[in-house]
Structures are given as structure tokens and as C-alpha cells.
Amino acid sequence: MTDCWANIMGRGSAHSLHLHPQAAISGTYYVSTPRGSAGLKLEDPRLSRFMAAPMRRAGARRELRPHVSYPARAGQVILFESWLRHEVPAGGSARQRVSLSFNYHWR
């Protein structure tokens, strides 16, 4: 593990779409996730290649959606490849959502 940081997000806090350059694997450990906390939203990496593709239906199978969201659950760890764009949408909880995020680099 090469980087580690804490995220404390109150009502309306969001973390916009981004990726983690220079890292191989990234992850988040959820410490506290009150009801209404936002989860992790991952973008389909093929999205930019679908310029002329038909619209995707709202009820499409998970593998056909432009984004996939994983709920924030205390005690859970989510790992993903660092080049995958992701975000945390604004949460609606009056209490703070607390998580620890981290990167692994190849050394």
C-alpha cells in the first residue's frame, strides 16, 4: 500500500468522477455508513466508444449499464483497478459517512 487517506462526507458531499494515475489497485474500506450514504459509482470503461450506440434502457442488465453502483456498507472493502473512473455521488444522510481509501502501486 502506497497511499491511504480518510474520507469524511456529510450531507450533500460528493467526490466527482476521477481515476488514480500511477496506481494499480485502489480500494475503500467503509467505517461508518449511516442510512442515505452514497456508495461507489463505477463508469463502464467502454462508454467513450459508444458514441453512435442506441440509448441504454433504465432497466438494463447490470453488464449493459453505463454506470454500476455499489452500496456503502460499514465493514465492507471494495477493490477496483485504479484506471477505472469512479465517483461518490452526493449523499443524503444527516450523519457523516466515513471511509478509508487506499492505492497499491507496482514496486
C-alpha positions in Angstrom: 0.0 0.0 0.0 1.5 3.3 -1.1 -1.3 5.8 -0.3 -4.0 5.9 2.3 -6.5 8.7 3.3 -9.7 9.2 5.2 -12.9 10.4 3.7 -15.5 12.2 5.9 -18.5 13.1 3.9 -21.6 14.9 5.3 -25.0 15.6 3.7 -24.6 16.7 0.1 -20.8 15.9 -0.1 -19.7 14.3 -3.3 -16.4 13.3 -4.9 -16.5 13.9 -8.7 -15.6 11.4 -11.4 -11.8 10.6 -11.3 -9.2 7.8 -11.5 -6.0 7.1 -9.7 -3.0 7.6 -12.1 0.2 5.6 -11.3 -1.6 3.1 -9.1 -2.5 -0.5 -9.9 -5.3 -1.3 -7.4 -7.4 1.1 -5.4 -9.9 0.4 -2.7 -12.2 1.7 0.0 -13.0 0.4 3.5 -16.3 1.7 4.9 -16.0 2.6 8.6 -19.4 4.3 9.1 -22.3 4.4 6.6 -25.5 5.9 8.0 -28.7 5.3 6.1 -28.7 7.5 3.0 -25.0 7.3 2.5 -23.8 7.3 -1.1 -21.9 4.3 -2.4 -19.2 3.9 -5.1 -20.3 4.5 -8.7 -18.0 3.0 -11.4 -18.1 4.0 -15.0 -18.2 1.5 -17.8 -14.7 1.9 -19.4 -16.2 1.3 -22.9 -18.5 4.4 -22.5 -16.5 6.7 -24.8 -16.7 4.0 -27.6 -20.5 4.0 -27.7 -20.9 7.4 -29.5 -23.4 6.1 -32.1 -24.9 3.3 -30.0 -28.6 3.2 -29.1 -29.6 4.5 -25.7 -29.4 2.0 -22.9 -32.7 1.2 -21.1 -33.1 2.1 -17.5 -33.8 -1.5 -16.5 -30.9 -2.9 -18.5 -28.9 -5.8 -17.1 -26.0 -4.7 -14.9 -23.3 -5.5 -17.5 -25.1 -3.3 -20.1 -25.4 -0.2 -17.9 -23.2 2.9 -18.3 -22.5 3.0 -14.6 -22.7 0.5 -11.8 -23.1 1.5 -8.2 -22.1 -0.5 -5.1 -23.7 0.5 -1.8 -21.6 1.7 1.1 -21.8 -0.8 3.9 -19.8 -0.5 7.1 -17.1 -3.2 7.4 -17.0 -3.8 3.6 -14.0 -3.4 1.4 -14.3 -2.6 -2.3 -11.3 -3.1 -4.6 -11.0 -2.0 -8.2 -8.4 -1.3 -10.9 -7.1 2.2 -10.5 -7.6 3.2 -14.2 -11.4 2.7 -13.8 -13.2 6.1 -13.5 -15.3 6.3 -10.4 -17.2 8.8 -8.2 -19.1 9.1 -5.0 -22.5 10.9 -5.6 -23.9 13.3 -3.1 -25.3 11.6 0.0 -28.5 12.3 1.8 -27.6 11.3 5.4 -27.5 13.9 8.1 -24.7 11.9 9.7 -21.2 11.6 8.3 -20.1 8.7 6.0 -16.6 7.7 6.9 -14.3 5.6 4.8 -10.6 4.8 4.3 -9.3 4.8 0.8 -6.0 3.5 -0.5 -3.8 2.7 -3.5 -1.4 0.0 -4.3 1.4 0.8 -6.8 3.7 -1.7 -8.5 7.1 -1.5 -7.0 
